[in-house]
Amino acid sequence: MKKPKIAAVAAFLLSAATALAQNATATGEVKKIDEAAGKITLKHGPIKNLDMDEDGMTMVFRVQDPSMLKQVKVGDKVQFEAERAAAGITITKLQKGK
């Protein structure tokens, strides 16, 4: 039995990591920002890593870092990543969409 080449294994791991990152990224539109509470309301598409397959949902999310809210305004298209946390679903990454 031949041992797998390191380059082939590295390429596989890189493609797997890229696929996971793509599944974790969701898109949405900013509907409301509450800086005082550290929350943002987004109309968003599916969030695959949270098993949320519905399209067109509007939800309020906590943000991991309140400074993220200063990067966006109501009406902006955004890309984000969210995770389940003790305090509820929390956005861990947020950036303006392209």
N, C-alpha and C positions, 0 to 999 in steps of 0.2 A: 504494500500500500504506500502510495506516494504522500509525502507531507505537503499540505497546501503551501503555496508560495506566500510570503509575507505581503507582497504587493496586492495579490488577489484578495487576501483576507482584509487588508486595509481598505481596499476599494469597496468591498461588501459592507464593512462597518460604516464607512462614510456615506454610502447610499442609504443604509438603514437609518442613520442619524438624520439625514436630510429628509427622508420620508416622514419620520416622527415629528420633525420640526414643522413640516408643511401641514401635518394633521393637527398640530397644536395651534396654528395660526388661523384666526377667523377675521372676517371683515364686517364692518358696520358703519353706521352713521350716528354722529353725536346728536342727541335730542335735548339733553340737559346736563349741566355741570353744577355740582354742589361742592365747591371747594372747602367750605367749612366742615362738612361731614365727610369729605374724602370719598365722594361717590360720583359716578357718571351714569347717565341713562343712555343706552345704545339700542338702536334698532339694528339687529344683526342677523346674519345667516347662521348656518350650522356651526356648532363648536364640537368638532369630532372627538377631541380628547375627553370631553365631558359627556359623551353620548347624547348630545343635543342635536338631533338631525333636522329639526324644524327650521324652515326659512321664514324670515319676516317677523321674528319675535322682537319685542321691546322689553328690555330688562334694566334694572338698576344694579350696578356692580360697585363693590368697594374697589379702591385702588391700593396696591401695595405701597406705592410711593406717591403721596399727594402732589409732589412737584410735576408728575406726569400730566396733571390736569391743566397746567399752564401752557402746554404745548399745543392744545387743541381748543377749538371753539365750536359752538352749536352750528350744525350743518356740515362740519368736516367729515369726510370719509376717512375711516381709520382701519388699521390692521392691529389686531391685539391677540394676546395670549392670556388665558384665564385658567385658574386652578381652583379646586375645592379647598377651602380652608375652614378652620374652626368658626370663623366669623361669617362664613358664607362664601359664595363664589367671588373670587378676587382676581382682578386684572393684574398680571405680573409684568406685562410689556404692552406699551401703547405707542403707536406712531401714526402720523398722517399717512393716508393711503396714497397710492400713485395712480 
